[in-house]
Amino acid sequence: MHSGCVATRSPDPKNVHGTPPIDAVSLAIVEQLQEDGRRPYAAIGKAVGLSEAAVRQRVQKLLDQGVMQIVAVTDPLTVGLRRQAMVGINVEGDLDPVADALTAMDEVEYVVVTAGSFDLLIEIVCEDDDHLLETINKRIRTLPGVRSTESFVYLKLRKQTYTWGTR
């Protein structure tokens, strides 16, 4: 696919990293990078009204604060990962040890604590159905505290964007 930029904002006065929320100019820089993660700092500066050096400094600060990442986004199918699934997990007891163990697994791309039918939702990316089964059955279901899982195997990806960081 393409390079992209993933940025997050918190509605709190300080974000999850304890830093102040970002200003409108930094948000504009993030938007520029979300359109093209390889856009030159000079072009970004022209679009947001800053010098190239000022953009470079702000981008580095955003990266250092953990506000955003600049990453290459791939289509899993093109790199040999043909099976994706969302897995809902119910946990007995403390969620943190289970969430930490899931976070450490290479196949797990996304871990969120939720309210509702599941305690945790994870996204896993695997090579094939056998790899998916092994990951769920032998590694996830056997974690201490995991009470149950429900898998939602992806048949077709219709939309995936990374522009939500500045809305």
Backbone hydrogen bonds in HBPLUS format (Angstrom, degrees):
<---DONOR---> <-ACCEPTOR-->    atom                        ^
c    i                          cat <-CA-CA->   ^        H-A-AA   ^      H-
h    n   atom  resd res      DA  || num        DHA   H-A  angle D-A-AA Bond
n    s   type  num  typ     dist DA aas  dist angle  dist       angle   num
A0073-VAL N   A0002-HIS O   2.94 MM  71  5.62 159.6  1.98 143.0 147.4     1
A0004-GLY N   A0071-VAL O   2.81 MM  67  5.67 175.0  1.81 178.3 176.6     2
A0071-VAL N   A0004-GLY O   3.06 MM  67  5.67 152.9  2.13 155.4 163.2     3
A0006-VAL N   A0069-GLN O   3.10 MM  63  5.50 157.8  2.15 151.5 158.2     4
A0069-GLN N   A0006-VAL O   2.99 MM  63  5.50 145.5  2.11 148.0 158.9     5
A0008-THR N   A0067-VAL O   3.06 MM  59  5.90 159.4  2.11 167.9 174.5     6
A0015-ASN N   A0019-THR O   2.96 MM   4  5.69 158.3  2.01 164.2 162.0     7
A0018-GLY N   A0015-ASN O   2.82 MM   3  5.33 165.4  1.84 124.0 126.5     8
A0027-LEU N   A0023-ASP O   2.96 MM   4  6.28 155.8  2.02 151.3 159.1     9
A0028-ALA N   A0024-ALA O   2.94 MM   4  6.16 149.2  2.03 141.1 149.3    10
A0029-ILE N   A0025-VAL O   2.96 MM   4  6.32 147.1  2.07 145.1 154.3    11
A0030-VAL N   A0026-SER O   2.92 MM   4  6.24 158.5  1.97 150.8 156.2    12
A0031-GLU N   A0027-LEU O   2.90 MM   4  6.20 158.2  1.95 149.4 155.3    13
A0032-GLN N   A0028-ALA O   3.01 MM   4  6.27 154.8  2.07 144.1 150.4    14
A0033-LEU N   A0029-ILE O   3.01 MM   4  6.34 156.6  2.07 150.9 157.0    15
A0034-GLN N   A0030-VAL O   2.81 MM   4  6.09 142.4  1.95 148.7 160.4    16
A0035-GLU N   A0031-GLU O   3.10 MM   4  6.38 144.4  2.23 145.3 153.5    17
A0036-ASP N   A0032-GLN O   3.18 MM   4  6.48 150.2  2.27 140.7 148.8    18
A0039-ARG N   A0036-ASP O   3.03 MM   3  5.37 163.8  2.06 121.0 121.0    19
A0043-ALA N   A0040-PRO O   3.06 MM   3  5.35 120.5  2.42 103.1 116.9    20
A0044-ILE N   A0040-PRO O   3.03 MM   4  6.41 157.9  2.08 152.9 159.8    21
A0045-GLY N   A0041-TYR O   2.79 MM   4  5.93 161.1  1.82 148.6 154.3    22
A0046-LYS N   A0042-ALA O   3.03 MM   4  6.26 152.8  2.10 142.4 148.9    23
A0047-ALA N   A0043-ALA O   3.11 MM   4  6.34 153.5  2.18 142.9 149.6    24
A0047-ALA N   A0044-ILE O   3.05 MM   3  5.09 114.6  2.49  95.8 111.7    25
A0048-VAL N   A0044-ILE O   2.94 MM   4  6.21 144.8  2.07 153.2 163.3    26
A0049-GLY N   A0045-GLY O   2.75 MM   4  5.50 121.0  2.09 144.9 156.1    27
A0050-LEU N   A0045-GLY O   2.88 MM   5  4.48 150.5  1.97 127.0 132.9    28
A0055-VAL N   A0051-SER O   3.03 MM   4  6.33 156.3  2.09 151.7 157.9    29
A0056-ARG N   A0052-GLU O   2.93 MM   4  6.17 164.3  1.95 152.3 156.8    30
A0057-GLN N   A0053-ALA O   2.97 MM   4  6.18 158.3  2.02 147.3 152.8    31
A0058-ARG N   A0054-ALA O   2.96 MM   4  6.18 159.2  2.01 146.1 151.7    32
A0059-VAL N   A0055-VAL O   2.83 MM   4  6.02 166.3  1.85 160.6 164.1    33
A0060-GLN N   A0056-ARG O   3.02 MM   4  6.20 163.1  2.05 146.9 151.6    34
A0061-LYS N   A0057-GLN O   3.02 MM   4  6.24 153.6  2.09 144.2 151.6    35
A0062-LEU N   A0058-ARG O   2.89 MM   4  6.16 158.8  1.93 152.7 158.2    36
A0063-LEU N   A0059-VAL O   2.93 MM   4  6.19 155.4  1.99 152.0 158.8    37
A0064-ASP N   A0060-GLN O   2.82 MM   4  6.00 164.0  1.84 150.7 155.5    38
A0065-GLN N   A0061-LYS O   2.90 MM   4  6.02 151.8  1.98 148.6 155.5    39
A0067-VAL N   A0062-LEU O   3.00 MM   5  5.22 139.0  2.17 161.3 165.1    40
A0066-GLY N   A0063-LEU O   3.08 MM   3  5.20 151.4  2.16 102.8 111.7    41
A0078-THR N   A0075-ASP O   2.91 MM   3  5.60 135.0  2.11 121.8 132.6    42
A0079-VAL N   A0076-PRO O   3.13 MM   3  5.37 150.4  2.22 105.5 114.3    43
A0081-LEU N   A0076-PRO O   2.91 MM   5  4.95 157.1  1.96 151.8 144.2    44
A0080-GLY N   A0077-LEU O   3.37 MM   3  5.36 159.4  2.41 109.4 107.6    45
A0082-ARG N   A0127-GLU O   3.26 MM  45  5.29 157.4  2.31 112.3 112.3    46
A0083-ARG N   A0126-CYS O   3.09 MM  43  5.13 165.6  2.12 148.8 144.2    47
A0126-CYS N   A0083-ARG O   2.72 MM  43  5.13 174.6  1.72 168.4 169.6    48
A0154-TYR N   A0084-GLN O   2.87 MM  70  5.50 173.6  1.88 146.2 147.9    49
A0085-ALA N   A0124-ILE O   3.02 MM  39  5.45 153.0  2.09 151.0 156.0    50
A0124-ILE N   A0085-ALA O   2.85 MM  39  5.45 167.4  1.86 163.8 168.1    51
A0086-MET N   A0152-PHE O   2.94 MM  66  5.05 159.9  1.98 139.1 140.6    52
A0152-PHE N   A0086-MET O   2.71 MM  66  5.05 152.2  1.78 163.2 170.4    53
A0087-VAL N   A0122-ILE O   2.79 MM  35  5.27 161.2  1.83 153.8 159.6    54
A0122-ILE N   A0087-VAL O   2.97 MM  35  5.27 156.4  2.03 143.3 151.1    55
A0088-GLY N   A0150-GLU O   2.78 MM  62  5.07 161.2  1.81 156.6 156.0    56
A0150-GLU N   A0088-GLY O   2.81 MM  62  5.07 142.1  1.96 145.3 152.6    57
A0089-ILE N   A0120-LEU O   2.88 MM  31  5.11 164.1  1.90 155.0 155.0    58
A0119-ASP N   A0089-ILE O   2.94 MM  30  5.92 141.0  2.09 139.4 150.5    59
A0120-LEU N   A0089-ILE O   3.06 MM  31  5.11 157.8  2.11 149.4 152.7    60
A0090-ASN N   A0148-SER O   2.89 MM  58  5.19 165.7  1.91 146.6 150.0    61
A0147-ARG N   A0090-ASN O   2.76 MM  57  5.42 158.3  1.81 146.1 151.2    62
A0148-SER N   A0090-ASN O   3.30 MM  58  5.19 157.1  2.36 131.9 133.4    63
A0092-GLU N   A0145-GLY O   2.74 MM  53  4.98 160.6  1.78 148.3 154.5    64
A0099-ALA N   A0095-LEU O   2.88 MM   4  6.07 168.6  1.90 163.5 167.4    65
A0100-ASP N   A0096-ASP O   2.82 MM   4  5.94 159.6  1.86 156.0 161.5    66
A0101-ALA N   A0097-PRO O   3.01 MM   4  6.16 156.5  2.07 140.6 146.5    67
A0102-LEU N   A0098-VAL O   2.95 MM   4  6.19 159.2  1.99 153.5 159.1    68
A0103-THR N   A0099-ALA O   2.92 MM   4  6.05 156.2  1.97 146.0 152.9    69
A0104-ALA N   A0100-ASP O   3.18 MM   4  6.39 139.1  2.35 140.4 149.9    70
A0105-MET N   A0102-LEU O   3.05 MM   3  5.36 155.6  2.11 109.2 116.7    71
A0108-VAL N   A0105-MET O   3.18 MM   3  5.49 145.1  2.31 107.2 116.6    72
A0125-VAL N   A0107-GLU O   2.90 MM  18  5.30 155.9  1.96 145.9 152.1    73
A0109-GLU N   A0123-GLU O   2.79 MM  14  5.55 160.0  1.83 157.8 164.5    74
A0123-GLU N   A0110-TYR O   2.99 MM  13  5.01 146.5  2.10 131.4 137.9    75
A0112-VAL N   A0121-LEU O   2.93 MM   9  5.38 153.3  2.00 155.4 163.2    76
A0121-LEU N   A0112-VAL O   2.96 MM   9  5.38 155.6  2.02 150.8 158.1    77
A0114-THR N   A0119-ASP O   2.87 MM   5  5.22 167.8  1.88 130.6 134.6    78
A0132-LEU N   A0128-ASP O   2.98 MM   4  6.26 155.3  2.04 149.9 157.6    79
A0133-LEU N   A0129-ASP O   2.86 MM   4  6.08 164.4  1.88 153.5 156.9    80
A0134-GLU N   A0130-ASP O   2.93 MM   4  6.13 164.9  1.95 149.7 153.9    81
A0135-THR N   A0131-HIS O   2.94 MM   4  6.07 158.1  1.99 146.6 152.7    82
A0136-ILE N   A0132-LEU O   2.97 MM   4  6.20 167.4  1.98 156.5 159.2    83
A0137-ASN N   A0133-LEU O   2.76 MM   4  5.68 161.2  1.80 155.7 160.5    84
A0138-LYS N   A0134-GLU O   2.96 MM   4  5.27 148.5  2.06 128.1 138.2    85
A0139-ARG N   A0135-THR O   3.31 MM   4  5.13 137.8  2.50 112.5 122.7    86
A0140-ILE N   A0135-THR O   2.95 MM   5  6.28 143.1  2.09 152.6 164.2    87
A0141-ARG N   A0136-ILE O   2.89 MM   5  6.01 167.6  1.91 166.6 168.6    88
A0143-LEU N   A0140-ILE O   3.13 MM   3  5.53 166.5  2.15 115.0 119.3    89
A0146-VAL N   A0143-LEU O   3.12 MM   3  5.72 168.2  2.13 137.2 140.1    90
